[in-house]
Amino acid sequence: MPNPSVEVFTDPRPDFFGAPYEALTLQLPDDREGPVVATLVRRRTDRPATGAALYLHGFSDYFHQKELAEFHLARGEDFYAVDLRKNGRSLLPHQTPTRMGDVADYYPELDAAVATIRADGHERIVFNAHSTGGLIGVLWLHDAPHRDADLSAVRAVVLNSPFLDVPANWAVRALAPRPFAVLARNRPELVLQQPTRSQYQISIHATERGEWTFNPDWKPVTGGVVRAEWLAAAQRAIARAHAGLTLTMPILVMCSNRTVRAREWSDELLRGDAVLNADALARWSTQLGRHVTCLRIVDGMHDLLLSTPPVRAEVYAQLARWLDAYGAGVS
């Protein structure tokens, strides 16, 4: 049964996707910027389901991949997605978007999401996360025993281009960790990457060269602002992942077969990871646990779920095959 000490999301209301999607709110303790909330999006199947999927978005992002929800619904699984504090549906007017002091900041809303899913009658969950959400998620699962959190319902993990390495072209990668940590403590809001027109975001936004429509306040075409505090927290988490985690459930890591770098528009941006180093993601994936499958998706973009239609079809086919083989206990 869910841990009664874990606060759960309350007050379901229609989500902006429309019924039967619902949005539930978790009131979190105030921080230095004021009130804080997180949001859980829920979409249940027409028939009672025993299994469920929980999705976590990446940096400067929110849940908008309805195709993923429809994939799990077709498998007879209820679907849930968390918009973390200061992101997407959870972003409040007074807040600094995406602000993070440590990946552990997000553990309360993820714990509450699992408690809510279990309260809805599910004992088996597949956890699915993209990019920074993947990094946050594996540390959240790894740290559960150390904080007496019961996450035994999570039976399988699917990671879509998880943020397991800082891109080599980020100048801050060359900074020594200890001096940079001091800088992040003293000037946490220091902007390290000015918002510019991100070629990756241009490749996916329908307002530019892509096919997807987003809320620009939640997923800006500039790609979001990287601040010292956020990057220091990400570097600490990445170092822990590199040192090796001890997750015991089967893990699927999917990433592109190639990395693409372009200062100006090129159709190559539609056929590779334009955000992270795909080879590095594949290399470090083996450090996450005892049972890791790594699949390289030909012509996959950074968010594989936003790739071109033929690539997406391959992603979902591979995901279904892997879940049938290793996550069969979820549905």
C-alpha positions in Angstrom: 0.0 0.0 0.0 1.1 3.6 -0.5 3.1 5.2 2.3 0.6 7.3 4.2 3.2 9.9 5.0 3.5 10.8 1.3 1.2 13.6 0.4 -0.8 12.9 -2.8 -2.0 15.1 -5.6 -5.6 16.5 -5.1 -8.3 18.5 -6.7 -8.6 16.9 -10.2 -9.7 19.3 -12.9 -9.9 19.1 -16.7 -6.5 19.3 -18.3 -5.9 21.7 -21.2 -5.8 18.6 -23.4 -9.5 18.2 -22.7 -11.4 15.4 -21.1 -10.7 12.6 -20.2 -7.3 14.1 -19.4 -7.2 15.4 -15.8 -4.7 17.6 -14.0 -4.1 17.2 -10.2 -2.2 19.7 -8.0 0.3 19.0 -5.2 0.8 21.9 -2.8 4.5 21.9 -1.8 6.3 23.9 0.9 7.1 27.5 0.0 10.7 28.2 -1.0 12.7 31.4 -1.3 10.6 32.5 -4.2 7.2 31.8 -2.5 4.4 29.2 -3.1 5.4 26.0 -5.0 3.2 23.4 -6.7 3.6 20.4 -8.9 1.1 18.9 -11.4 0.1 15.4 -12.2 -1.7 14.7 -15.5 -3.8 11.6 -15.5 -5.5 9.8 -18.4 -7.2 6.5 -17.5 -8.3 3.8 -19.9 -12.0 3.0 -20.5 -11.6 -0.3 -18.7 -10.0 -1.0 -15.3 -6.2 -1.3 -15.6 -3.8 -3.0 -13.3 -0.7 -1.3 -14.8 0.3 2.3 -15.3 2.9 4.4 -17.0 4.5 7.5 -15.4 6.2 10.0 -17.6 8.8 12.7 -16.6 9.8 15.6 -19.0 13.2 17.1 -19.6 14.7 20.6 -19.1 12.6 23.6 -19.9 9.8 21.3 -21.0 6.4 19.8 -19.9 4.2 16.8 -20.8 2.8 17.3 -24.3 3.5 13.9 -26.0 0.0 12.6 -26.4 1.2 9.9 -28.7 3.0 8.3 -25.7 -0.1 8.4 -23.6 -2.1 6.8 -26.5 0.6 4.1 -26.8 0.2 3.1 -23.2 -3.6 3.4 -23.3 -3.7 1.0 -26.2 -1.7 -1.5 -24.1 -4.4 -1.3 -21.4 -2.3 0.9 -19.1 -3.4 4.1 -17.4 -1.1 7.0 -18.1 0.3 9.7 -15.8 2.8 12.5 -16.3 4.4 14.9 -13.9 5.1 18.6 -14.6 7.8 19.3 -12.1 7.8 22.4 -9.9 8.6 25.6 -11.8 8.0 23.8 -15.1 5.1 23.7 -17.5 1.7 23.5 -15.8 3.4 24.0 -12.5 5.2 27.2 -13.3 3.8 30.1 -11.2 4.2 33.8 -12.2 6.6 34.7 -9.5 9.0 31.8 -10.2 12.3 31.4 -12.0 11.5 28.8 -14.7 13.3 25.4 -14.3 15.2 26.5 -11.1 16.8 23.6 -9.4 19.2 23.5 -6.5 19.5 19.7 -6.5 17.8 16.8 -8.2 16.5 15.7 -4.8 14.3 18.9 -4.9 11.9 16.9 -7.1 11.7 13.7 -5.1 8.5 14.9 -3.2 6.4 15.3 -6.3 7.6 12.0 -7.8 7.0 10.2 -4.5 3.5 11.7 -4.5 2.9 10.7 -8.1 3.7 7.0 -7.2 1.5 7.2 -4.1 -1.4 8.6 -6.2 -1.0 5.9 -8.9 -1.0 3.2 -6.2 -4.0 4.8 -4.6 -5.7 4.5 -8.0 -5.3 0.8 -7.7 -2.0 0.2 -9.6 0.7 -2.1 -8.2 2.9 -2.1 -11.3 4.4 1.0 -13.0 6.7 1.6 -15.9 8.6 4.9 -15.4 9.4 6.7 -18.6 11.6 9.8 -18.7 13.3 12.1 -21.2 16.7 13.9 -21.0 17.1 15.7 -17.7 14.0 13.9 -16.4 15.9 10.6 -17.0 18.9 11.9 -14.9 16.5 13.0 -12.1 14.5 9.8 -12.3 17.4 7.3 -11.9 18.7 9.2 -8.9 15.2 9.3 -7.4 14.9 5.6 -7.8 18.4 4.9 -6.6 18.0 7.0 -3.4 14.6 5.6 -2.5 16.0 3.0 0.1 18.1 5.6 1.8 15.1 7.8 2.5 12.7 4.9 3.3 10.6 5.5 0.2 8.6 2.6 -1.2 9.0 2.6 -4.9 8.7 -1.1 -5.4 5.7 -0.6 -7.7 8.2 0.7 -10.4 8.9 -2.5 -12.3 10.6 -1.1 -15.4 12.4 2.1 -16.5 12.4 3.6 -20.0 14.9 6.5 -20.7 14.6 8.6 -23.8 18.0 10.3 -24.5 18.8 10.6 -20.7 21.1 13.5 -19.7 24.0 11.4 -18.7 26.8 13.7 -19.9 27.3 17.4 -20.3 27.7 18.3 -24.0 31.4 18.8 -24.9 30.6 22.1 -26.6 29.5 23.7 -23.3 32.4 25.9 -22.2 31.5 25.4 -18.6 32.4 21.7 -18.9 36.1 22.8 -18.7 35.5 24.5 -15.3 37.0 22.6 -12.3 34.0 21.1 -10.3 35.1 22.5 -6.9 35.5 26.2 -8.0 32.4 26.0 -10.1 30.4 24.7 -7.1 31.6 27.7 -5.1 30.5 30.0 -7.9 27.1 28.3 -8.1 26.6 28.8 -4.3 27.6 32.4 -4.4 25.9 33.4 -7.7 23.2 30.7 -8.2 21.2 32.7 -10.8 24.3 33.5 -12.9 23.3 32.9 -16.5 25.7 30.6 -18.3 23.9 30.2 -21.5 22.0 33.1 -22.9 18.6 32.4 -24.5 19.1 32.2 -28.3 17.3 30.6 -31.1 18.0 26.9 -30.5 18.5 25.0 -33.7 17.0 21.9 -32.0 13.9 23.8 -30.8 13.6 25.2 -34.3 13.6 21.7 -35.7 10.6 20.6 -33.6 8.4 23.7 -33.3 5.5 24.0 -35.8 6.2 27.8 -35.7 9.6 27.1 -37.3 10.7 23.9 -39.1 9.0 21.2 -37.0 5.5 19.7 -36.7 4.8 20.2 -33.0 2.8 22.9 -31.3 4.0 24.0 -27.8 3.1 26.6 -25.2 6.1 29.0 -25.8 6.1 30.0 -22.1 6.7 26.4 -21.1 8.9 25.2 -23.9 10.5 28.3 -25.5 12.1 28.2 -29.0 15.2 29.6 -27.2 15.6 26.3 -25.4 15.5 27.9 -21.9 18.1 29.6 -19.7 21.0 27.6 -18.1 22.0 29.0 -14.7 24.9 28.2 -12.5 22.9 26.6 -9.7 21.1 24.3 -12.2 24.2 23.2 -14.0 26.1 22.5 -10.7 23.2 20.3 -9.5 23.2 18.5 -12.9 26.9 17.9 -12.7 26.7 16.4 -9.2 23.9 14.1 -10.4 25.8 13.1 -13.5 29.0 12.3 -11.4 26.9 10.0 -9.3 25.5 8.2 -12.3 29.0 7.8 -13.8 30.2 6.3 -10.5 27.5 3.6 -10.9 24.0 3.1 -9.6 22.4 -0.1 -8.3 18.9 -0.1 -9.9 17.6 -3.7 -10.1 14.6 -3.3 -12.4 15.1 -3.7 -16.2 16.1 -0.5 -17.9 15.7 0.5 -21.5 17.9 3.4 -22.7 17.0 4.7 -26.2 19.1 7.3 -27.9 20.0 8.4 -31.5 22.6 6.7 -33.5 24.3 10.0 -34.2 25.1 13.5 -32.9 24.4 16.5 -35.0 26.0 20.0 -34.4 24.9 22.9 -36.6 25.0 26.7 -36.0 22.6 27.3 -38.9 19.7 25.4 -40.2 20.3 22.0 -41.8 18.0 19.1 -42.6 20.6 17.0 -40.7 19.0 18.4 -37.5 16.0 16.2 -38.3 18.2 13.1 -38.3 20.3 13.2 -35.1 20.6 14.4 -31.5 21.3 18.1 -31.6 21.4 18.6 -27.8 23.5 15.8 -26.2 26.3 13.5 -27.4 24.5 10.3 -28.4 27.6 8.1 -28.1 28.2 9.4 -24.6 24.7 8.5 -23.5 25.0 5.0 -24.9 28.4 4.6 -23.2 27.3 5.8 -19.7 23.9 3.9 -19.8 25.6 0.7 -18.6 26.3 2.4 -15.2 22.7 2.7 -14.3 21.9 -0.8 -13.1 22.3 -4.6 -13.5 19.9 -5.0 -16.4 20.3 -2.4 -19.1 19.3 -2.5 -22.7 20.6 0.2 -25.0 19.0 0.8 -28.4 20.4 3.2 -30.9 17.6 4.7 -33.0 18.6 5.5 -36.6 17.9 9.1 -37.4 16.4 9.7 -34.0 16.2 13.3 -32.7 17.1 14.3 -29.1 13.5 13.7 -28.0 12.9 10.5 -29.9 9.2 11.0 -29.5 9.4 14.1 -31.6 11.4 12.6 -34.4 10.0 12.2 -37.9 7.0 9.9 -38.3 9.0 6.8 -39.6 11.4 7.1 -36.8 8.7 7.5 -34.2 7.0 4.4 -35.5 10.3 2.5 -35.0 10.6 3.9 -31.5 7.2 2.7 -30.5 7.7 -0.7 -32.1 11.0 -1.2 -30.2 9.4 0.1 -27.0 6.5 -2.4 -27.3 8.9 -5.2 -28.0 11.0 -4.5 -25.0 8.0 -4.0 -22.7 6.6 -7.3 -23.8 9.9 -9.0 -23.1 11.1 -7.3 -19.9 8.2 -5.2 -18.6 5.4 -7.7 -19.1 4.7 -7.6 -15.4 3.6 -3.9 -15.7 0.4 -4.3 -17.8 
